[in-house]
Amino acid sequence: MALTERTEVDKIEIVGPYRAVQVRTATVIERDGEELTRSYHRHVVSAGDDYSNETAEVQAICAAVHTAEVVTAYEASQQETP
């Protein structure tokens, strides 16, 4: 009776005008290959963030959608005061 735990990126979404990349990671615990539990963690990679520690798939998506124009526009929006 062997318990194993694994994590996997199971959902990636691109949202908003500044192309925020939402990443959902699932932690799966299995016994003898049968899933017992699954829990989720979410985080966001915003334009201009360092995404070098992300999976290769998330890095490729960030590189494609976080263009110089998007990063500049996002940074400018963060400087605005309400």
KOLLOPA-278247 format. One record per atom (N, C-alpha, C, O): x, y, z. Coordinates in steps of 0.05 Angstrom, whole numbers, padded with zeros to 5 digits, always signed. Example, Ala and Ser with C-alpha at 12.3 -4.5 7.8 and 13.67 -1.06 7.14 Angstrom:
2
+00264-00114+00156;+00246-00090+00156;+00264-00066+00156;+00285-00066+00169;+00257-00045+00142;+00273-00021+00143;+00258+00001+00157;+00268+00023+00161;
END
This chain:
82
+00017-00023+00000;+00000+00000+00000;+00018+00025+00000;+00027+00034+00021;+00023+00035-00024;+00041+00058-00027;+00026+00084-00032;+00009+00085-00050;+00032+00104-00016;+00020+00130-00020;+00040+00147-00036;+00064+00147-00031;+00029+00161-00056;+00046+00180-00072;+00032+00207-00073;+00008+00209-00072;+00049+00227-00076;+00038+00254-00079;+00051+00267-00104;+00076+00264-00108;+00035+00280-00120;+00046+00293-00143;+00032+00320-00147;+00009+00324-00138;+00045+00338-00160;+00033+00364-00167;+00034+00367-00198;+00052+00357-00211;+00013+00380-00208;+00011+00385-00236;-00003+00411-00242;-00022+00418-00228;+00006+00426-00261;-00008+00449-00270;-00031+00439-00287;-00027+00427-00308;-00056+00444-00278;-00079+00432-00292;-00096+00452-00306;-00115+00445-00320;-00091+00478-00301;-00107+00499-00315;-00091+00524-00317;-00078+00533-00298;-00091+00536-00341;-00077+00561-00346;-00097+00579-00361;-00108+00571-00382;-00102+00603-00351;-00121+00621-00363;-00107+00648-00367;-00090+00657-00351;-00114+00662-00389;-00104+00689-00394;-00128+00707-00392;-00148+00704-00407;-00126+00727-00375;-00149+00745-00370;-00141+00774-00369;-00118+00781-00363;-00160+00791-00376;-00157+00820-00373;-00141+00833-00395;-00128+00821-00411;-00142+00860-00394;-00129+00876-00415;-00098+00874-00414;-00084+00879-00433;-00087+00867-00390;-00058+00865-00387;-00049+00836-00387;-00026+00831-00379;-00066+00818-00396;-00059+00790-00401;-00047+00776-00376;-00026+00763-00378;-00061+00779-00353;-00053+00764-00329;-00056+00734-00335;-00076+00725-00346;-00036+00719-00327;-00036+00690-00331;-00042+00677-00304;-00026+00678-00286;-00066+00665-00303;-00075+00651-00279;-00067+00622-00281;-00073+00609-00301;-00054+00612-00260;-00044+00584-00261;-00056+00569-00237;-00054+00578-00214;-00069+00547-00243;-00079+00529-00222;-00062+00504-00221;-00058+00491-00241;-00052+00498-00197;-00036+00474-00193;-00052+00455-00175;-00063+00463-00154;-00053+00430-00183;-00067+00409-00167;-00046+00392-00153;-00026+00384-00164;-00052+00387-00128;-00036+00368-00112;-00053+00343-00109;-00075+00344-00098;-00043+00321-00119;-00058+00296-00119;-00044+00275-00102;-00020+00270-00104;-00060+00263-00084;-00049+00241-00067;-00063+00216-00076;-00088+00214-00078;-00046+00195-00081;-00057+00170-00092;-00047+00147-00074;-00025+00148-00062;-00063+00126-00073;-00054+00101-00060;-00056+00079-00081;-00078+00074-00092;-00034+00067-00087;-00032+00046-00107;-00045+00054-00133;-00058+00038-00146;-00039+00079-00141;-00049+00089-00167;-00078+00099-00167;-00087+00109-00188;-00092+00097-00145;-00119+00107-00143;-00120+00133-00128;-00109+00136-00106;-00132+00153-00140;-00133+00180-00128;-00150+00180-00103;-00172+00171-00103;-00138+00191-00082;-00152+00194-00056;-00162+00222-00052;-00185+00227-00045;-00144+00241-00057;-00151+00270-00053;-00138+00287-00075;-00118+00279-00087;-00150+00310-00079;-00139+00329-00098;-00145+00357-00086;-00168+00363-00079;-00125+00373-00084;-00128+00401-00074;-00115+00420-00094;-00098+00412-00110;-00124+00445-00093;-00115+00464-00113;-00102+00489-00100;-00108+00497-00078;-00083+00500-00115;-00071+00526-00108;-00071+00542-00133;-00066+00532-00155;-00077+00568-00131;-00077+00586-00154;-00057+00609-00149;-00054+00618-00126;-00045+00618-00170;-00029+00642-00169;-00030+00656-00196;-00038+00644-00217;-00023+00681-00196;-00024+00697-00220;+00004+00707-00228;+00019+00715-00210;+00010+00707-00254;+00034+00718-00264;+00026+00743-00280;+00013+00741-00301;+00033+00767-00269;+00026+00792-00282;+00047+00800-00302;+00070+00791-00300;+00039+00817-00320;+00058+00828-00340;+00082+00841-00325;+00078+00857-00307;+00106+00834-00333;+00130+00845-00320;+00140+00828-00297;+00163+00833-00288;+00125+00809-00288;+00135+00791-00266;+00157+00773-00277;+00158+00767-00300;+00174+00764-00258;+00194+00744-00265;+00180+00716-00265;+00170+00708-00244;+00180+00703-00287;+00166+00677-00289;+00186+00655-00295;+00179+00634-00305;+00212+00659-00288;+00232+00639-00294;+00229+00613-00277;+00240+00592-00285;+00215+00614-00255;+00211+00590-00239;+00185+00575-00246;+00179+00555-00233;+00171+00584-00266;+00146+00571-00275;+00153+00547-00293;+00176+00544-00301;+00133+00531-00298;+00137+00508-00316;+00143+00519-00344;+00138+00542-00350;+00154+00502-00361;+00160+00510-00389;+00135+00519-00404;+00137+00538-00419;+00113+00506-00399;+00088+00514-00412;+00079+00542-00404;+00071+00558-00421;+00080+00548-00378;+00072+00574-00368;+00092+00595-00378;+00084+00617-00386;+00118+00589-00378;+00138+00607-00389;+00132+00614-00418;+00134+00638-00426;+00125+00594-00434;+00120+00599-00462;+00096+00617-00466;+00096+00635-00483;+00075+00613-00450;+00051+00629-00452;+00057+00658-00443;+00049+00676-00457;+00071+00661-00421;+00079+00688-00412;+00095+00703-00433;+00091+00726-00438;+00114+00689-00445;+00131+00701-00465;+00114+00710-00489;+00121+00730-00502;+00094+00695-00496;+00077+00702-00519;+00058+00725-00513;+00054+00742-00530;+00046+00726-00489;+00026+00746-00484;+00036+00771-00469;+00024+00792-00471;+00059+00769-00455;+00070+00792-00441;+00090+00807-00460;+00114+00807-00455;+00079+00819-00481;+00096+00833-00499;+00105+00859-00486;+00096+00867-00465;+00125+00872-00499;+00135+00897-00488;+00113+00918-00485;+00112+00933-00465;+00094+00919-00504;+00072+00938-00503;+00054+00932-00479;+00045+00950-00465;+00048+00907-00474;+00030+00899-00452;+00044+00905-00425;+00031+00916-00407;+00070+00899-00423;+00084+00905-00398;+00085+00935-00393;+00080+00944-00371;+00090+00951-00413;+00091+00981-00410;+00063+00991-00402;+00062+01007-00384;+00042+00982-00415;+00015+00990-00408;+00008+00982-00379;-00004+00998-00365;+00015+00958-00372;+00009+00948-00344;+00024+00965-00324;+00012+00974-00304;+00050+00970-00328;+00065+00986-00309;+00054+01014-00307;+00054+01026-00286;+00046+01026-00330;+00034+01053-00329;+00008+01053-00313;+00002+01072-00299;-00008+01031-00316;-00033+01030-00301;-00028+01028-00271;-00045+01037-00255;-00006+01017-00263;+00001+01014-00234;+00010+01041-00222;+00010+01044-00198;+00019+01059-00239;+00028+01085-00230;+00005+01105-00227;+00008+01125-00212;-00018+01100-00239;-00041+01117-00237;-00052+01117-00209;-00052+01097-00196;-00061+01140-00200;-00074+01142-00174;-00104+01146-00178;-00112+01159-00197;-00120+01134-00161;-00149+01136-00165;-00160+01164-00160;-00184+01169-00163;
END
